[in-house]
């Protein structure tokens, strides 16, 4: 088995309580034969097409065996590793990331199965983000957002432009007070050396490691956390 050039964390252990459907939200059909999960993985598929060996680490619980089965279609595209979410960790995204970290090799990207990047250049956005992690150790794929309700539901960012580069000035996960934030992230990329701090991206009360990250801005990031999409 080849050594991976990049590792992807795909957290699929959530319970989807807001989605209110009898199936996993990432398997929601968007077009014939195309699910939310397929769209969320488009940028990861692009990594493999570029010639990189990609390890996809899927974090799941037993109620997500439908997602495990569905991912069989990617067995020839990625090196797929399945990891149960360790219940001794926090129950949410933070715990999912911690569960996956021992399987990581090389640079790491966090890709959420219910987040879809759209617009021109969206397929290549993760490859571009990985190419920028050498600047500060971190980069994000992000979209501008002014709606406070949306910012309170997402990984909120305050991004600024200077010298032709957009960087993250401040970051908070689902902030109670969204004032001062003007964007949110859809994917996170990090060097192997900094990956141990990745859980803090989703930790309440922790200093976000995303401050200083390079931001790759895309047209739109769609969060399919409800059946209405």
C-alpha positions in Angstrom: 0.0 0.0 0.0 1.6 3.3 -1.0 2.4 5.9 1.6 -0.3 8.7 1.4 0.8 12.1 0.1 -2.2 13.7 1.9 -4.8 12.5 4.5 -8.4 13.6 4.5 -10.6 13.4 7.6 -14.2 12.8 6.7 -16.4 12.9 9.9 -19.5 10.9 9.3 -20.4 10.0 12.9 -23.1 12.7 13.5 -26.7 11.9 14.2 -28.2 14.5 11.8 -30.9 15.5 14.2 -31.7 18.7 12.2 -31.9 16.8 9.0 -35.0 14.8 10.0 -34.8 12.1 7.3 -34.8 8.3 7.6 -31.3 8.2 5.9 -27.9 9.8 6.5 -27.9 13.4 5.4 -24.8 13.0 3.3 -26.7 10.4 1.2 -29.4 13.0 0.2 -29.8 12.8 -3.5 -29.1 16.0 -5.5 -29.3 14.6 -9.0 -29.7 11.0 -10.4 -26.8 9.0 -8.9 -25.3 12.0 -7.2 -25.5 12.6 -3.4 -24.4 15.4 -1.1 -21.4 13.2 -0.2 -20.4 12.9 -3.9 -20.4 16.6 -4.2 -18.5 17.2 -1.0 -15.8 14.8 -2.2 -15.3 16.4 -5.6 -12.3 18.5 -4.5 -10.8 15.3 -2.9 -11.3 13.4 -6.1 -9.4 16.2 -7.8 -6.4 15.6 -5.5 -6.3 11.9 -6.7 -6.6 13.0 -10.3 -3.6 15.3 -9.8 -1.5 12.3 -9.0 -1.5 12.4 -5.2 -2.0 9.3 -3.2 -5.0 10.2 -1.0 -5.9 8.5 2.3 -9.5 9.1 3.2 -10.1 8.5 7.0 -13.8 8.1 7.6 -15.0 8.5 11.2 -18.3 6.8 11.8 -20.6 5.1 14.3 -22.7 2.0 13.8 -25.8 4.0 12.6 -23.8 5.1 9.6 -23.3 1.7 7.9 -25.3 3.0 4.9 -22.6 5.6 4.4 -19.8 3.0 4.8 -21.4 0.9 2.1 -21.9 3.9 -0.2 -18.2 4.8 0.0 -17.3 1.5 -1.7 -17.6 3.3 -5.0 -14.4 5.3 -4.1 -12.3 2.2 -3.2 -10.2 2.6 -6.3 -9.8 6.3 -6.0 -8.7 6.6 -2.4 -7.0 4.5 0.3 -10.0 4.4 2.6 -9.7 3.8 6.3 -12.7 3.5 8.6 -12.4 4.5 12.3 -15.1 4.3 14.9 -15.6 7.6 16.8 -13.9 7.1 20.2 -16.7 7.7 22.7 -14.2 8.8 25.4 -13.6 12.0 23.4 -16.1 14.8 22.9 -19.2 13.6 21.0 -19.0 16.2 18.2 -16.6 17.2 15.5 -13.8 17.8 17.9 -14.0 14.1 19.0 -14.3 12.9 15.4 -11.0 14.7 14.5 -9.3 13.3 17.6 -10.4 9.8 16.6 -8.9 10.2 13.1 -5.6 11.8 14.0 -3.7 8.5 14.6 -4.4 7.5 11.0 -3.0 10.7 9.5 0.1 10.8 7.3 1.4 13.8 5.5 -0.5 17.1 5.2 -4.1 16.8 6.5 -7.4 18.2 5.2 -10.7 18.3 7.1 -13.7 17.8 4.7 -17.2 17.7 6.0 -19.7 15.3 4.3 -22.6 17.8 4.3 -20.7 20.8 3.0 -20.6 21.4 -0.8 -18.3 23.9 -2.5 -19.8 25.5 -5.6 -18.7 27.9 -8.3 -15.9 28.4 -10.7 -12.7 26.5 -9.7 -14.5 24.7 -6.8 -13.1 21.3 -7.8 -9.5 22.5 -7.5 -10.0 24.5 -4.3 -8.6 21.9 -1.9 -5.5 21.3 -4.0 -4.9 25.1 -4.0 -5.4 25.2 -0.2 -2.8 22.5 0.3 -0.3 24.4 -1.8 -0.7 27.4 0.5 -0.2 25.6 3.9 3.5 26.4 3.8 2.8 30.1 4.5 1.4 29.7 8.0 1.0 26.0 8.4 -2.8 26.4 7.8 -5.2 27.3 5.0 -8.9 27.3 4.6 -11.4 27.2 1.8 -13.9 29.9 2.7 -16.8 32.0 1.4 -17.9 35.5 2.3 -21.0 35.7 4.6 -22.7 38.6 6.3 -25.8 36.8 7.6 -25.4 36.5 11.4 -27.6 33.4 11.7 -25.5 31.6 9.2 -22.3 32.6 10.9 -23.6 31.3 14.2 -24.1 27.9 12.6 -20.6 27.6 11.0 -16.9 28.0 11.5 -16.9 31.8 11.4 -13.9 33.8 10.1 -12.8 37.4 10.0 -10.8 37.6 6.7 -8.8 40.5 5.5 -6.9 41.2 2.2 -3.4 42.5 2.0 -0.7 42.3 -0.6 -3.0 40.2 -2.8 -3.4 37.5 -0.2 -6.5 36.9 1.9 -5.8 35.8 5.5 -7.8 34.9 8.6 -7.5 37.5 11.3 -9.8 35.7 13.7 -11.9 32.5 13.9 -14.5 31.0 16.1 -16.7 27.9 15.8 -20.4 28.7 15.9 -19.9 32.0 17.8 -22.7 33.3 20.0 -21.8 36.8 18.9 -21.1 36.7 15.1 -20.3 40.5 14.9 -16.9 41.1 13.4 -16.9 37.9 11.2 -17.4 38.2 7.5 -16.9 34.6 6.2 -16.9 30.9 7.1 -14.8 28.0 6.2 -15.8 24.9 4.3 -12.5 23.0 4.3 -9.3 23.2 6.4 -5.8 22.2 5.3 -2.9 21.9 7.7 0.7 20.7 7.6 1.6 17.3 9.3 3.5 19.2 12.0 0.5 21.3 13.0 -2.2 18.7 12.5 -2.3 17.8 16.2 -4.0 21.2 16.8 -6.8 20.5 14.3 -9.4 19.5 17.0 -9.2 23.1 18.3 -10.8 24.2 15.1 -14.1 22.8 16.5 -13.4 23.4 20.3 -15.4 25.8 22.3 -13.2 28.1 24.4 -10.0 27.1 22.7 -7.8 29.6 20.8 -8.5 28.8 17.1 -5.4 27.7 15.2 -6.9 29.3 12.1 -5.7 32.8 12.9 -3.1 33.7 10.3 -4.2 31.0 7.9 -4.4 31.7 4.1 -8.0 31.9 2.9 -8.9 30.6 -0.5 -12.2 32.2 -1.3 -14.9 30.4 -3.3 -18.3 31.6 -4.7 -20.5 29.6 -2.4 -20.4 27.0 0.3 -23.7 25.1 0.8 -24.4 23.5 4.2 -26.9 20.5 3.8 -27.7 20.1 7.4 -31.5 20.1 6.9 -33.6 18.2 4.5 -34.6 21.5 2.8 -30.9 21.9 2.0 
